[in-house]
Amino acid sequence: MKSENKVTFSVDAEGKDKEKEQEETIKETGSTTVENPRGNIHCLTIIGQIEGHIVLPPQNKTTKYEHIVPQLVGIEENRDVHGLLVILNTVGGDVEAGLAIAEMIASMQKPTVSLVLGGGHSIGVPLAVASSYSYIAPSATMTIHPIRMNGLVIGIPQTFEYFDKMQERVVQFVKRHSSTTPEKFKEMMLKTGDMASDVGTILFGEDAVKCGLINEVGGLSQALEKIYSMIEEGRKKKAGEQA
Amino acid sequence: MIHSIIPMDVIFGDSNATLAPRQMMQYKGQSVEVSQTENGYKIERLMSTDPKSYLDPALQVGCFVNYSQKA
């Protein structure tokens, strides 16, 4: 414990020195060093399963929505953060938690760009389309398939209706935030031949762009360039309004 | 309701595994849920109404409680 204390004090002392240095720079030159003159971005990585109302067993890698949702509030509120980069490599997860995060990202005022790497499957699809502009790596895939369940079912017509309604929430969200149509999206969900023991479609990078889900095929540099240009546009607009 | 490409039995396969017991404590003026490990208390969940605290690197999930900063 003693050694831990020592480490903290030295960090604190360094932090104070840095603050003093910054204060002096402001006094002498009237300015301070901004970390990046083009704007500061917050990078949010969404990986593994989206964990919702049920805590998943420890062998799953999870992204917990109760951490992401307030973090997004913090990002939107923080003056030092100018844009959000969402990096996705997810296998899906809880429908409500996924939609909650997607709605939060979609309703942010700050520029948001998403980049799908590896995979953006199932409930990862609404997460990928939620941002203002989306990219997908050429080798990344997105699986579009119906919501399903297994085990004992009591009241089949009611259960079917309930699942259909849950699925409709996903379809409608994707419709609102991408240029694909609900008919086309549902058609992809129920396609046979793509998957061995299931219905659905596996989209590769370019296919996801062709069907209107994702804006462009790209990687890190394109995503960063896009977010910085969006920040710049926002600044110009603000300056124009003030003038 | 889970919508995933991973089969349900794989997701919930090892559901008998017990989670480490958790407890609440105050840390840096916020309520945190922690689990005790060999290296000290590890943050498992942050409960705060201040959005700024969710961006604080010391309060992220997986960080260890630093006793000198405990409120």
Chai-1 contact restraints between the chains, C-beta under 6 A:
chainA,res_idxA,chainB,res_idxB,connection_type,confidence,min_distance_angstrom,max_distance_angstrom,comment,restraint_id
A,M1,B,Y67,contact,1.0,0.0,6.0,A-B,restraint_1
A,N5,B,S68,contact,1.0,0.0,6.0,A-B,restraint_2
A,T8,B,N66,contact,1.0,0.0,6.0,A-B,restraint_3
A,T8,B,S68,contact,1.0,0.0,6.0,A-B,restraint_4
A,P57,B,D14,contact,1.0,0.0,6.0,A-B,restraint_5
A,P57,B,S15,contact,1.0,0.0,6.0,A-B,restraint_6
A,P57,B,A17,contact,1.0,0.0,6.0,A-B,restraint_7
A,P58,B,A17,contact,1.0,0.0,6.0,A-B,restraint_8
A,Q59,B,D14,contact,1.0,0.0,6.0,A-B,restraint_9
A,P70,B,P51,contact,1.0,0.0,6.0,A-B,restraint_10
A,P70,B,Y54,contact,1.0,0.0,6.0,A-B,restraint_11
A,Q71,B,Y54,contact,1.0,0.0,6.0,A-B,restraint_12
A,V73,B,P51,contact,1.0,0.0,6.0,A-B,restraint_13
A,G74,B,P51,contact,1.0,0.0,6.0,A-B,restraint_14
A,G74,B,K52,contact,1.0,0.0,6.0,A-B,restraint_15
A,G74,B,Y54,contact,1.0,0.0,6.0,A-B,restraint_16
A,G74,B,L55,contact,1.0,0.0,6.0,A-B,restraint_17
A,E77,B,P51,contact,1.0,0.0,6.0,A-B,restraint_18
A,V91,B,S4,contact,1.0,0.0,6.0,A-B,restraint_19
A,V91,B,I5,contact,1.0,0.0,6.0,A-B,restraint_20
A,V91,B,I6,contact,1.0,0.0,6.0,A-B,restraint_21
A,G92,B,H3,contact,1.0,0.0,6.0,A-B,restraint_22
A,G92,B,S4,contact,1.0,0.0,6.0,A-B,restraint_23
A,G92,B,I5,contact,1.0,0.0,6.0,A-B,restraint_24
A,G93,B,S4,contact,1.0,0.0,6.0,A-B,restraint_25
A,V95,B,M1,contact,1.0,0.0,6.0,A-B,restraint_26
A,V95,B,H3,contact,1.0,0.0,6.0,A-B,restraint_27
A,H121,B,I5,contact,1.0,0.0,6.0,A-B,restraint_28
A,S122,B,H3,contact,1.0,0.0,6.0,A-B,restraint_29
A,S122,B,S4,contact,1.0,0.0,6.0,A-B,restraint_30
A,S122,B,I5,contact,1.0,0.0,6.0,A-B,restraint_31
A,I123,B,H3,contact,1.0,0.0,6.0,A-B,restraint_32
A,T143,B,I5,contact,1.0,0.0,6.0,A-B,restraint_33
A,I147,B,H3,contact,1.0,0.0,6.0,A-B,restraint_34
A,N150,B,M8,contact,1.0,0.0,6.0,A-B,restraint_35
